[in-house]
Amino acid sequence: MQDVRGKTAFITGGASGIGLAMARAFGRAGMNVMLADIEPEPLAAAVAELEAMQVTAAGVPCDVSERASVVQAAAETVARFGKVHVLCNNAGVGAGGLVGEVKPADWDWILSVNLMGVVYGVDAFLPHLRAHGEGGAIINTASMAGMISAPGMEPYSATKFAVVAMSEGWAAQLAPEGISVSVLCPGFVKTRIDQSRRTRQTRFGGPEASGESVTGASFVASGIDPERVGARVLEALLAGERYIFTHPDMRGLVETRFAAILQGFDAAAASPALAGMEYTTPRGSWPKADRAFARALKVNGSQA
Ligand code: NAD
């Protein structure tokens, strides 16, 4: 999306941290911003701050783990701004624990917010992104935990890997319609993510002022400034980047994971158990998906 001025972005988890930083960056670039968040007071404060910056902004209370709440937020966004061009599915929470010891309610909570919240966002907003025919962008906040799995963070990583997977597939599906899909994968960012139990809904065990965090609080506290992430996301939106990274020093971790995966293919290629096997994966399913994927990536000279 090369011209963002006057366009409208909807951002979940917009009252704090990365979501608010994206709102500031988008607002400075001349976009209208609709913030959605489960925390009403920080939401009102965030909208007031943006308005003081002369940004056209509004807020809507929303729990992304409830489909009806996201549908309502979409209706309010269209009622307020007429059109929506950029959807940022950013709200997220952290939960982790030792294998076999993660509380069932924590699994339900994190899957409902981090994974289904993104599904509900796309389901509710896609008709509105399509409606005006001016093109659009979906930016889903995953994490480096969607690229590499750290022991003790499996519930969080499971949701973030899922967000990466959904983003890749949707990017291929929506590229022909002029709607880009990007996935934001930050490392540690100095936000309140380590206190995310403050917003835990009653049905998942209720709020806790402090508690076990997705990561050590100290890693988050010494993370990068969210303003950097907001600025990086705006850059990536303007450039149409597919994978939005903010911590280039973490590249080696991804390379190590990919190398281990490729080693698995080497072992399969040399496997006596598979020797002489005459089987070719049918063409027409994966290859077709690959072509759409290449178009979405704008690789091999093809255009999205
Ligand atoms: P944050 O806690 O500062 O902000 C998250 C916001 O989401 C809060 O305003 C919170 O009220 C809101 N929220 C929580 N549950 C919600 C729900 N059910 N419905 C609507 N809003 C809800 O944390 P953050 O770091 O800014 O988190 C934003 C995103 O960035 C999350 O998806 C997180 O997983 C991701 N992320 C964070 C880091 C990091 O180190 N901070 C790293 C990688 C990815």
py3Dmol code that shows the C-alpha trace and the ligand (Angstrom):
import py3Dmol

protein = """\
ATOM      1  CA  MET A   1       0.000   0.000   0.000  1.00  0.00           C
ATOM      2  CA  GLN A   2       1.863   3.062  -1.218  1.00  0.00           C
ATOM      3  CA  ASP A   3      -0.561   5.819  -0.296  1.00  0.00           C
ATOM      4  CA  VAL A   4      -1.850   5.608   3.264  1.00  0.00           C
ATOM      5  CA  ARG A   5      -2.883   9.224   3.850  1.00  0.00           C
ATOM      6  CA  GLY A   6      -6.597   9.468   4.671  1.00  0.00           C
ATOM      7  CA  LYS A   7      -6.954   5.682   4.895  1.00  0.00           C
ATOM      8  CA  THR A   8      -8.284   3.958   7.996  1.00  0.00           C
ATOM      9  CA  ALA A   9      -6.560   1.369  10.163  1.00  0.00           C
ATOM     10  CA  PHE A  10      -8.271  -0.801  12.776  1.00  0.00           C
ATOM     11  CA  ILE A  11      -5.912  -2.074  15.485  1.00  0.00           C
ATOM     12  CA  THR A  12      -6.746  -4.615  18.182  1.00  0.00           C
ATOM     13  CA  GLY A  13      -4.800  -4.392  21.427  1.00  0.00           C
ATOM     14  CA  GLY A  14      -4.415  -0.750  20.447  1.00  0.00           C
ATOM     15  CA  ALA A  15      -4.480   0.686  23.972  1.00  0.00           C
ATOM     16  CA  SER A  16      -0.958  -0.389  24.868  1.00  0.00           C
ATOM     17  CA  GLY A  17       2.487  -1.436  23.706  1.00  0.00           C
ATOM     18  CA  ILE A  18       2.960  -2.419  20.072  1.00  0.00           C
ATOM     19  CA  GLY A  19      -0.644  -1.692  19.046  1.00  0.00           C
ATOM     20  CA  LEU A  20      -0.494   1.868  20.363  1.00  0.00           C
ATOM     21  CA  ALA A  21       2.929   2.395  18.776  1.00  0.00           C
ATOM     22  CA  MET A  22       1.510   1.287  15.399  1.00  0.00           C
ATOM     23  CA  ALA A  23      -1.387   3.713  15.903  1.00  0.00           C
ATOM     24  CA  ARG A  24       1.033   6.589  16.548  1.00  0.00           C
ATOM     25  CA  ALA A  25       3.102   5.725  13.469  1.00  0.00           C
ATOM     26  CA  PHE A  26       0.027   5.347  11.246  1.00  0.00           C
ATOM     27  CA  GLY A  27      -1.503   8.548  12.637  1.00  0.00           C
ATOM     28  CA  ARG A  28       1.695  10.525  11.958  1.00  0.00           C
ATOM     29  CA  ALA A  29       1.515   9.243   8.385  1.00  0.00           C
ATOM     30  CA  GLY A  30      -1.952  10.766   8.013  1.00  0.00           C
ATOM     31  CA  MET A  31      -4.090   7.691   8.601  1.00  0.00           C
ATOM     32  CA  ASN A  32      -7.309   7.559  10.611  1.00  0.00           C
ATOM     33  CA  VAL A  33      -7.054   5.069  13.450  1.00  0.00           C
ATOM     34  CA  MET A  34      -9.689   2.974  15.214  1.00  0.00           C
ATOM     35  CA  LEU A  35      -8.361   1.323  18.367  1.00  0.00           C
ATOM     36  CA  ALA A  36     -10.002  -1.743  19.891  1.00  0.00           C
ATOM     37  CA  ASP A  37      -9.096  -3.090  23.299  1.00  0.00           C
ATOM     38  CA  ILE A  38     -10.437  -5.056  26.242  1.00  0.00           C
ATOM     39  CA  GLU A  39      -9.146  -2.445  28.734  1.00  0.00           C
ATOM     40  CA  PRO A  40     -11.495   0.587  28.648  1.00  0.00           C
ATOM     41  CA  GLU A  41      -9.427   3.138  30.585  1.00  0.00           C
ATOM     42  CA  PRO A  42      -6.125   2.724  28.719  1.00  0.00           C
ATOM     43  CA  LEU A  43      -8.219   2.693  25.524  1.00  0.00           C
ATOM     44  CA  ALA A  44      -9.753   6.095  26.307  1.00  0.00           C
ATOM     45  CA  ALA A  45      -6.315   7.459  27.271  1.00  0.00           C
ATOM     46  CA  ALA A  46      -4.782   6.169  24.017  1.00  0.00           C
ATOM     47  CA  VAL A  47      -7.507   7.792  21.901  1.00  0.00           C
ATOM     48  CA  ALA A  48      -7.062  11.087  23.795  1.00  0.00           C
ATOM     49  CA  GLU A  49      -3.298  10.934  23.219  1.00  0.00           C
ATOM     50  CA  LEU A  50      -3.753  10.386  19.471  1.00  0.00           C
ATOM     51  CA  GLU A  51      -6.297  13.200  19.238  1.00  0.00           C
ATOM     52  CA  ALA A  52      -3.824  15.498  21.001  1.00  0.00           C
ATOM     53  CA  MET A  53      -1.392  14.595  18.182  1.00  0.00           C
ATOM     54  CA  GLN A  54      -4.080  15.798  15.694  1.00  0.00           C
ATOM     55  CA  VAL A  55      -4.750  12.209  14.606  1.00  0.00           C
ATOM     56  CA  THR A  56      -8.325  11.348  13.656  1.00  0.00           C
ATOM     57  CA  ALA A  57      -8.876   8.512  16.119  1.00  0.00           C
ATOM     58  CA  ALA A  58     -11.630   6.634  17.903  1.00  0.00           C
ATOM     59  CA  GLY A  59     -11.857   3.644  20.203  1.00  0.00           C
ATOM     60  CA  VAL A  60     -14.152   0.686  20.637  1.00  0.00           C
ATOM     61  CA  PRO A  61     -14.210  -1.741  23.579  1.00  0.00           C
ATOM     62  CA  CYS A  62     -13.679  -5.208  22.171  1.00  0.00           C
ATOM     63  CA  ASP A  63     -12.789  -8.690  23.362  1.00  0.00           C
ATOM     64  CA  VAL A  64     -11.181 -10.411  20.381  1.00  0.00           C
ATOM     65  CA  SER A  65     -11.879 -13.843  21.882  1.00  0.00           C
ATOM     66  CA  GLU A  66     -15.599 -13.258  21.224  1.00  0.00           C
ATOM     67  CA  ARG A  67     -16.698 -13.312  17.592  1.00  0.00           C
ATOM     68  CA  ALA A  68     -19.749 -11.083  18.235  1.00  0.00           C
ATOM     69  CA  SER A  69     -17.577  -8.449  19.895  1.00  0.00           C
ATOM     70  CA  VAL A  70     -15.268  -8.263  16.850  1.00  0.00           C
ATOM     71  CA  VAL A  71     -18.230  -8.131  14.453  1.00  0.00           C
ATOM     72  CA  GLN A  72     -19.645  -5.245  16.506  1.00  0.00           C
ATOM     73  CA  ALA A  73     -16.279  -3.446  16.433  1.00  0.00           C
ATOM     74  CA  ALA A  74     -16.183  -3.801  12.647  1.00  0.00           C
ATOM     75  CA  ALA A  75     -19.670  -2.319  12.349  1.00  0.00           C
ATOM     76  CA  GLU A  76     -18.681   0.607  14.582  1.00  0.00           C
ATOM     77  CA  THR A  77     -15.511   1.218  12.572  1.00  0.00           C
ATOM     78  CA  VAL A  78     -17.439   1.382   9.309  1.00  0.00           C
ATOM     79  CA  ALA A  79     -20.113   3.585  10.919  1.00  0.00           C
ATOM     80  CA  ARG A  80     -17.412   5.985  12.147  1.00  0.00           C
ATOM     81  CA  PHE A  81     -14.990   6.041   9.197  1.00  0.00           C
ATOM     82  CA  GLY A  82     -16.936   4.666   6.237  1.00  0.00           C
ATOM     83  CA  LYS A  83     -14.133   2.469   4.920  1.00  0.00           C
ATOM     84  CA  VAL A  84     -11.439   0.294   6.501  1.00  0.00           C
ATOM     85  CA  HIS A  85      -8.195  -0.312   4.603  1.00  0.00           C
ATOM     86  CA  VAL A  86      -5.775  -1.785   7.143  1.00  0.00           C
ATOM     87  CA  LEU A  87      -6.642  -4.462   9.687  1.00  0.00           C
ATOM     88  CA  CYS A  88      -4.092  -5.086  12.450  1.00  0.00           C
ATOM     89  CA  ASN A  89      -4.868  -8.224  14.424  1.00  0.00           C
ATOM     90  CA  ASN A  90      -2.468  -7.387  17.220  1.00  0.00           C
ATOM     91  CA  ALA A  91      -4.118  -8.158  20.591  1.00  0.00           C
ATOM     92  CA  GLY A  92      -2.312 -10.977  22.339  1.00  0.00           C
ATOM     93  CA  VAL A  93      -1.567 -12.501  25.709  1.00  0.00           C
ATOM     94  CA  GLY A  94       1.126 -14.714  27.133  1.00  0.00           C
ATOM     95  CA  ALA A  95       0.932 -18.050  28.904  1.00  0.00           C
ATOM     96  CA  GLY A  96       3.428 -20.841  29.255  1.00  0.00           C
ATOM     97  CA  GLY A  97       4.613 -23.539  31.638  1.00  0.00           C
ATOM     98  CA  LEU A  98       6.276 -26.903  32.003  1.00  0.00           C
ATOM     99  CA  VAL A  99       5.115 -29.692  29.731  1.00  0.00           C
ATOM    100  CA  GLY A 100       2.029 -31.384  31.172  1.00  0.00           C
ATOM    101  CA  GLU A 101       1.545 -28.626  33.726  1.00  0.00           C
ATOM    102  CA  VAL A 102      -0.054 -25.801  31.726  1.00  0.00           C
ATOM    103  CA  LYS A 103      -3.510 -25.131  33.170  1.00  0.00           C
ATOM    104  CA  PRO A 104      -6.343 -26.139  30.822  1.00  0.00           C
ATOM    105  CA  ALA A 105      -7.898 -22.689  31.287  1.00  0.00           C
ATOM    106  CA  ASP A 106      -4.654 -21.069  30.139  1.00  0.00           C
ATOM    107  CA  TRP A 107      -4.682 -23.172  26.952  1.00  0.00           C
ATOM    108  CA  ASP A 108      -8.278 -22.100  26.333  1.00  0.00           C
ATOM    109  CA  TRP A 109      -7.436 -18.454  27.050  1.00  0.00           C
ATOM    110  CA  ILE A 110      -4.394 -18.154  24.831  1.00  0.00           C
ATOM    111  CA  LEU A 111      -5.942 -20.084  21.927  1.00  0.00           C
ATOM    112  CA  SER A 112      -9.090 -17.934  22.164  1.00  0.00           C
ATOM    113  CA  VAL A 113      -7.268 -14.599  22.174  1.00  0.00           C
ATOM    114  CA  ASN A 114      -4.101 -15.136  20.112  1.00  0.00           C
ATOM    115  CA  LEU A 115      -5.434 -17.564  17.514  1.00  0.00           C
ATOM    116  CA  MET A 116      -9.222 -17.262  17.293  1.00  0.00           C
ATOM    117  CA  GLY A 117      -8.975 -13.492  17.817  1.00  0.00           C
ATOM    118  CA  VAL A 118      -7.085 -13.305  14.512  1.00  0.00           C
ATOM    119  CA  VAL A 119      -9.624 -15.557  12.786  1.00  0.00           C
ATOM    120  CA  TYR A 120     -12.519 -13.434  14.052  1.00  0.00           C
ATOM    121  CA  GLY A 121     -10.717 -10.263  12.927  1.00  0.00           C
ATOM    122  CA  VAL A 122     -10.281 -11.518   9.383  1.00  0.00           C
ATOM    123  CA  ASP A 123     -13.806 -12.966   9.184  1.00  0.00           C
ATOM    124  CA  ALA A 124     -15.368  -9.709  10.429  1.00  0.00           C
ATOM    125  CA  PHE A 125     -13.249  -7.234   8.445  1.00  0.00           C
ATOM    126  CA  LEU A 126     -12.554  -8.966   5.142  1.00  0.00           C
ATOM    127  CA  PRO A 127     -15.974  -8.073   3.685  1.00  0.00           C
ATOM    128  CA  HIS A 128     -15.263  -4.418   4.560  1.00  0.00           C
ATOM    129  CA  LEU A 129     -11.734  -4.515   3.069  1.00  0.00           C
ATOM    130  CA  ARG A 130     -13.205  -5.975  -0.117  1.00  0.00           C
ATOM    131  CA  ALA A 131     -16.225  -3.670  -0.279  1.00  0.00           C
ATOM    132  CA  HIS A 132     -14.550  -0.445  -1.413  1.00  0.00           C
ATOM    133  CA  GLY A 133     -12.236  -1.980  -4.022  1.00  0.00           C
ATOM    134  CA  GLU A 134      -9.365   0.334  -3.051  1.00  0.00           C
ATOM    135  CA  GLY A 135      -7.138  -2.519  -1.863  1.00  0.00           C
ATOM    136  CA  GLY A 136      -6.191  -3.290   1.673  1.00  0.00           C
ATOM    137  CA  ALA A 137      -3.704  -4.784   4.047  1.00  0.00           C
ATOM    138  CA  ILE A 138      -3.944  -7.230   6.905  1.00  0.00           C
ATOM    139  CA  ILE A 139      -1.114  -7.203   9.431  1.00  0.00           C
ATOM    140  CA  ASN A 140      -1.214 -10.040  11.947  1.00  0.00           C
ATOM    141  CA  THR A 141       1.013  -9.802  15.001  1.00  0.00           C
ATOM    142  CA  ALA A 142       2.754 -13.122  15.595  1.00  0.00           C
ATOM    143  CA  SER A 143       6.191 -13.140  17.228  1.00  0.00           C
ATOM    144  CA  MET A 144       9.653 -14.622  16.839  1.00  0.00           C
ATOM    145  CA  ALA A 145       7.922 -17.320  18.917  1.00  0.00           C
ATOM    146  CA  GLY A 146       6.074 -18.056  15.664  1.00  0.00           C
ATOM    147  CA  MET A 147       9.383 -18.826  13.980  1.00  0.00           C
ATOM    148  CA  ILE A 148      11.226 -20.692  16.726  1.00  0.00           C
ATOM    149  CA  SER A 149       9.921 -22.596  19.716  1.00  0.00           C
ATOM    150  CA  ALA A 150      11.423 -21.915  23.134  1.00  0.00           C
ATOM    151  CA  PRO A 151      10.945 -24.524  25.889  1.00  0.00           C
ATOM    152  CA  GLY A 152       8.266 -23.390  28.327  1.00  0.00           C
ATOM    153  CA  MET A 153       6.554 -21.132  25.776  1.00  0.00           C
ATOM    154  CA  GLU A 154       4.649 -23.814  23.860  1.00  0.00           C
ATOM    155  CA  PRO A 155       1.117 -22.450  24.327  1.00  0.00           C
ATOM    156  CA  TYR A 156       2.297 -19.021  23.143  1.00  0.00           C
ATOM    157  CA  SER A 157       4.405 -20.493  20.322  1.00  0.00           C
ATOM    158  CA  ALA A 158       1.540 -22.736  19.191  1.00  0.00           C
ATOM    159  CA  THR A 159      -0.670 -19.704  18.684  1.00  0.00           C
ATOM    160  CA  LYS A 160       2.052 -17.665  16.993  1.00  0.00           C
ATOM    161  CA  PHE A 161       3.061 -20.481  14.612  1.00  0.00           C
ATOM    162  CA  ALA A 162      -0.635 -20.696  13.742  1.00  0.00           C
ATOM    163  CA  VAL A 163      -0.766 -16.955  13.027  1.00  0.00           C
ATOM    164  CA  VAL A 164       2.246 -17.284  10.693  1.00  0.00           C
ATOM    165  CA  ALA A 165       0.625 -20.246   8.910  1.00  0.00           C
ATOM    166  CA  MET A 166      -2.727 -18.523   8.476  1.00  0.00           C
ATOM    167  CA  SER A 167      -1.023 -15.346   7.249  1.00  0.00           C
ATOM    168  CA  GLU A 168       0.954 -17.234   4.598  1.00  0.00           C
ATOM    169  CA  GLY A 169      -2.133 -18.992   3.271  1.00  0.00           C
ATOM    170  CA  TRP A 170      -4.324 -15.887   3.331  1.00  0.00           C
ATOM    171  CA  ALA A 171      -1.595 -13.876   1.582  1.00  0.00           C
ATOM    172  CA  ALA A 172      -1.701 -16.293  -1.333  1.00  0.00           C
ATOM    173  CA  GLN A 173      -5.495 -16.277  -1.430  1.00  0.00           C
ATOM    174  CA  LEU A 174      -5.955 -12.516  -1.207  1.00  0.00           C
ATOM    175  CA  ALA A 175      -3.083 -11.222  -3.361  1.00  0.00           C
ATOM    176  CA  PRO A 176      -5.204 -11.412  -6.541  1.00  0.00           C
ATOM    177  CA  GLU A 177      -7.743  -9.113  -4.866  1.00  0.00           C
ATOM    178  CA  GLY A 178      -5.142  -6.472  -4.016  1.00  0.00           C
ATOM    179  CA  ILE A 179      -5.233  -7.253  -0.308  1.00  0.00           C
ATOM    180  CA  SER A 180      -1.820  -7.949   1.202  1.00  0.00           C
ATOM    181  CA  VAL A 181      -1.299 -10.048   4.304  1.00  0.00           C
ATOM    182  CA  SER A 182       1.798  -9.548   6.456  1.00  0.00           C
ATOM    183  CA  VAL A 183       2.953 -11.150   9.651  1.00  0.00           C
ATOM    184  CA  LEU A 184       4.779  -9.147  12.310  1.00  0.00           C
ATOM    185  CA  CYS A 185       7.371 -11.190  14.209  1.00  0.00           C
ATOM    186  CA  PRO A 186       9.087  -9.147  16.904  1.00  0.00           C
ATOM    187  CA  GLY A 187      11.558 -10.417  19.483  1.00  0.00           C
ATOM    188  CA  PHE A 188      11.429  -8.844  22.935  1.00  0.00           C
ATOM    189  CA  VAL A 189       9.680  -5.475  23.063  1.00  0.00           C
ATOM    190  CA  LYS A 190       9.315  -3.364  26.176  1.00  0.00           C
ATOM    191  CA  THR A 191       5.548  -3.539  26.736  1.00  0.00           C
ATOM    192  CA  ARG A 192       3.116  -4.918  29.332  1.00  0.00           C
ATOM    193  CA  ILE A 193       2.907  -8.370  27.706  1.00  0.00           C
ATOM    194  CA  ASP A 194       4.527  -9.904  30.800  1.00  0.00           C
ATOM    195  CA  GLN A 195       1.507  -8.667  32.801  1.00  0.00           C
ATOM    196  CA  SER A 196      -1.064  -9.944  30.351  1.00  0.00           C
ATOM    197  CA  ARG A 197      -3.008 -11.823  33.035  1.00  0.00           C
ATOM    198  CA  ARG A 198      -4.308  -8.395  34.043  1.00  0.00           C
ATOM    199  CA  THR A 199      -6.891  -8.742  31.275  1.00  0.00           C
ATOM    200  CA  ARG A 200      -7.736 -12.458  31.646  1.00  0.00           C
ATOM    201  CA  GLN A 201     -11.474 -12.896  31.335  1.00  0.00           C
ATOM    202  CA  THR A 202     -13.535 -14.479  34.140  1.00  0.00           C
ATOM    203  CA  ARG A 203     -14.286 -17.545  32.040  1.00  0.00           C
ATOM    204  CA  PHE A 204     -10.556 -18.288  31.813  1.00  0.00           C
ATOM    205  CA  GLY A 205      -9.837 -17.794  35.524  1.00  0.00           C
ATOM    206  CA  GLY A 206     -10.110 -14.026  35.903  1.00  0.00           C
ATOM    207  CA  PRO A 207      -7.493 -11.302  36.141  1.00  0.00           C
ATOM    208  CA  GLU A 208      -4.280 -11.539  38.129  1.00  0.00           C
ATOM    209  CA  ALA A 209      -2.211  -8.479  38.972  1.00  0.00           C
ATOM    210  CA  SER A 210       1.002 -10.398  38.522  1.00  0.00           C
ATOM    211  CA  GLY A 211       1.806 -13.929  37.636  1.00  0.00           C
ATOM    212  CA  GLU A 212       3.818 -16.264  35.550  1.00  0.00           C
ATOM    213  CA  SER A 213       4.630 -14.506  32.315  1.00  0.00           C
ATOM    214  CA  VAL A 214       5.121 -15.776  28.811  1.00  0.00           C
ATOM    215  CA  THR A 215       8.747 -14.818  29.060  1.00  0.00           C
ATOM    216  CA  GLY A 216      10.900 -13.634  31.904  1.00  0.00           C
ATOM    217  CA  ALA A 217       9.740 -10.150  32.762  1.00  0.00           C
ATOM    218  CA  SER A 218      13.365  -9.031  32.613  1.00  0.00           C
ATOM    219  CA  PHE A 219      13.661  -9.980  28.911  1.00  0.00           C
ATOM    220  CA  VAL A 220      10.586  -7.923  28.103  1.00  0.00           C
ATOM    221  CA  ALA A 221      11.746  -5.030  30.310  1.00  0.00           C
ATOM    222  CA  SER A 222      15.059  -4.923  28.445  1.00  0.00           C
ATOM    223  CA  GLY A 223      13.398  -5.312  25.028  1.00  0.00           C
ATOM    224  CA  ILE A 224      13.332  -2.711  22.271  1.00  0.00           C
ATOM    225  CA  ASP A 225      11.160   0.390  22.379  1.00  0.00           C
ATOM    226  CA  PRO A 226       7.686  -0.284  20.897  1.00  0.00           C
ATOM    227  CA  GLU A 227       8.029   2.975  18.917  1.00  0.00           C
ATOM    228  CA  ARG A 228      10.685   1.236  16.819  1.00  0.00           C
ATOM    229  CA  VAL A 229       8.196  -1.525  16.056  1.00  0.00           C
ATOM    230  CA  GLY A 230       5.490   0.972  15.092  1.00  0.00           C
ATOM    231  CA  ALA A 231       7.872   2.742  12.716  1.00  0.00           C
ATOM    232  CA  ARG A 232       9.035  -0.597  11.238  1.00  0.00           C
ATOM    233  CA  VAL A 233       5.437  -1.714  10.629  1.00  0.00           C
ATOM    234  CA  LEU A 234       4.650   1.523   8.786  1.00  0.00           C
ATOM    235  CA  GLU A 235       7.767   1.026   6.619  1.00  0.00           C
ATOM    236  CA  ALA A 236       6.719  -2.536   5.886  1.00  0.00           C
ATOM    237  CA  LEU A 237       3.138  -1.504   5.069  1.00  0.00           C
ATOM    238  CA  LEU A 238       4.384   1.086   2.566  1.00  0.00           C
ATOM    239  CA  ALA A 239       6.840  -1.406   1.042  1.00  0.00           C
ATOM    240  CA  GLY A 240       4.395  -4.339   0.996  1.00  0.00           C
ATOM    241  CA  GLU A 241       6.673  -6.583   3.077  1.00  0.00           C
ATOM    242  CA  ARG A 242       5.358 -10.010   3.854  1.00  0.00           C
ATOM    243  CA  TYR A 243       7.414 -10.984   6.929  1.00  0.00           C
ATOM    244  CA  ILE A 244       7.991  -8.036   9.237  1.00  0.00           C
ATOM    245  CA  PHE A 245      10.980  -8.546  11.487  1.00  0.00           C
ATOM    246  CA  THR A 246      12.266  -6.117  14.091  1.00  0.00           C
ATOM    247  CA  HIS A 247      15.197  -8.056  15.558  1.00  0.00           C
ATOM    248  CA  PRO A 248      17.656  -8.835  12.732  1.00  0.00           C
ATOM    249  CA  ASP A 249      20.066 -10.348  15.277  1.00  0.00           C
ATOM    250  CA  MET A 250      17.668 -13.326  15.675  1.00  0.00           C
ATOM    251  CA  ARG A 251      18.171 -14.516  12.076  1.00  0.00           C
ATOM    252  CA  GLY A 252      20.611 -17.235  13.179  1.00  0.00           C
ATOM    253  CA  LEU A 253      17.957 -18.936  15.311  1.00  0.00           C
ATOM    254  CA  VAL A 254      15.684 -19.296  12.280  1.00  0.00           C
ATOM    255  CA  GLU A 255      18.582 -20.547  10.142  1.00  0.00           C
ATOM    256  CA  THR A 256      19.410 -23.176  12.765  1.00  0.00           C
ATOM    257  CA  ARG A 257      15.800 -24.380  12.852  1.00  0.00           C
ATOM    258  CA  PHE A 258      15.580 -24.559   9.056  1.00  0.00           C
ATOM    259  CA  ALA A 259      18.900 -26.440   8.910  1.00  0.00           C
ATOM    260  CA  ALA A 260      17.522 -29.039  11.346  1.00  0.00           C
ATOM    261  CA  ILE A 261      14.370 -29.414   9.224  1.00  0.00           C
ATOM    262  CA  LEU A 262      16.431 -29.870   6.048  1.00  0.00           C
ATOM    263  CA  GLN A 263      18.542 -32.490   7.846  1.00  0.00           C
ATOM    264  CA  GLY A 264      15.308 -34.409   8.349  1.00  0.00           C
ATOM    265  CA  PHE A 265      14.745 -34.391   4.558  1.00  0.00           C
ATOM    266  CA  ASP A 266      18.340 -35.566   4.000  1.00  0.00           C
ATOM    267  CA  ALA A 267      17.698 -38.481   6.376  1.00  0.00           C
ATOM    268  CA  ALA A 268      14.463 -39.339   4.524  1.00  0.00           C
ATOM    269  CA  ALA A 269      16.259 -39.197   1.150  1.00  0.00           C
ATOM    270  CA  ALA A 270      18.889 -41.664   2.430  1.00  0.00           C
ATOM    271  CA  SER A 271      16.414 -43.862   4.302  1.00  0.00           C
ATOM    272  CA  PRO A 272      16.452 -47.651   3.686  1.00  0.00           C
ATOM    273  CA  ALA A 273      12.799 -47.737   4.807  1.00  0.00           C
ATOM    274  CA  LEU A 274      11.896 -45.470   1.867  1.00  0.00           C
ATOM    275  CA  ALA A 275      14.365 -46.979  -0.635  1.00  0.00           C
ATOM    276  CA  GLY A 276      12.803 -47.842  -4.010  1.00  0.00           C
ATOM    277  CA  MET A 277       9.547 -46.084  -3.144  1.00  0.00           C
ATOM    278  CA  GLU A 278       7.776 -44.990  -6.300  1.00  0.00           C
ATOM    279  CA  TYR A 279       5.606 -42.131  -5.224  1.00  0.00           C
ATOM    280  CA  THR A 280       5.301 -38.561  -6.421  1.00  0.00           C
ATOM    281  CA  THR A 281       3.183 -36.075  -4.524  1.00  0.00           C
ATOM    282  CA  PRO A 282       0.331 -35.221  -6.915  1.00  0.00           C
ATOM    283  CA  ARG A 283       0.788 -32.052  -8.926  1.00  0.00           C
ATOM    284  CA  GLY A 284      -2.080 -29.580  -8.854  1.00  0.00           C
ATOM    285  CA  SER A 285      -2.422 -29.135  -5.126  1.00  0.00           C
ATOM    286  CA  TRP A 286       0.875 -28.034  -3.603  1.00  0.00           C
ATOM    287  CA  PRO A 287       2.367 -26.708  -6.866  1.00  0.00           C
ATOM    288  CA  LYS A 288      -0.742 -24.580  -7.390  1.00  0.00           C
ATOM    289  CA  ALA A 289      -0.428 -23.255  -3.878  1.00  0.00           C
ATOM    290  CA  ASP A 290       3.256 -22.612  -4.540  1.00  0.00           C
ATOM    291  CA  ARG A 291       2.504 -20.433  -7.565  1.00  0.00           C
ATOM    292  CA  ALA A 292       0.060 -18.335  -5.561  1.00  0.00           C
ATOM    293  CA  PHE A 293       2.658 -18.144  -2.812  1.00  0.00           C
ATOM    294  CA  ALA A 294       5.305 -16.956  -5.257  1.00  0.00           C
ATOM    295  CA  ARG A 295       2.918 -14.313  -6.591  1.00  0.00           C
ATOM    296  CA  ALA A 296       2.199 -13.148  -3.070  1.00  0.00           C
ATOM    297  CA  LEU A 297       5.915 -12.941  -2.381  1.00  0.00           C
ATOM    298  CA  LYS A 298       6.512 -11.198  -5.718  1.00  0.00           C
ATOM    299  CA  VAL A 299       9.390 -13.619  -6.352  1.00  0.00           C
ATOM    300  CA  ASN A 300      10.672 -14.883  -9.708  1.00  0.00           C
ATOM    301  CA  GLY A 301       9.711 -11.579 -11.278  1.00  0.00           C
ATOM    302  CA  SER A 302       5.988 -12.249 -10.874  1.00  0.00           C
ATOM    303  CA  GLN A 303       3.670  -9.540  -9.645  1.00  0.00           C
ATOM    304  CA  ALA A 304       1.130  -9.753  -6.853  1.00  0.00           C
TER     305      ALA A 304
END
"""
ligand_1 = """\
44
NAD
P 0.610 -5.263 25.793
O 0.122 -6.095 26.928
O 1.310 -3.976 26.096
O -0.568 -4.964 24.777
C -1.535 -5.925 24.462
C -2.897 -5.258 24.371
O -3.861 -6.257 24.035
C -3.312 -4.641 25.683
O -3.768 -3.322 25.490
C -4.452 -5.553 26.160
O -5.421 -4.891 26.949
C -5.004 -6.051 24.844
N -5.773 -7.302 24.962
C -5.483 -8.393 25.702
N -6.464 -9.316 25.571
C -7.386 -8.783 24.717
C -8.617 -9.257 24.205
N -9.127 -10.453 24.546
N -9.304 -8.454 23.357
C -8.817 -7.218 23.026
N -7.666 -6.723 23.505
C -6.957 -7.501 24.336
O 1.584 -6.230 24.971
P 2.262 -6.069 23.528
O 3.634 -6.618 23.663
O 2.065 -4.718 22.978
O 1.409 -7.137 22.704
C 0.908 -6.886 21.397
C 1.166 -8.103 20.522
O 2.578 -8.234 20.329
C 0.697 -9.433 21.117
O 0.082 -10.193 20.107
C 1.996 -10.080 21.561
O 1.892 -11.487 21.582
C 2.941 -9.593 20.488
N 4.372 -9.681 20.791
C 4.888 -9.036 21.852
C 6.252 -9.121 22.104
C 6.918 -8.434 23.279
O 8.064 -8.769 23.632
N 6.265 -7.465 23.881
C 7.064 -9.881 21.254
C 6.487 -10.524 20.162
C 5.139 -10.408 19.936
"""
view = py3Dmol.view(width=600, height=400)
view.addModel(protein, "pdb")
view.setStyle({"model": 0}, {"cartoon": {"style": "trace"}})
view.addModel(ligand_1, "xyz")
view.setStyle({"model": 1}, {"stick": {}})
view.zoomTo()
view.show()
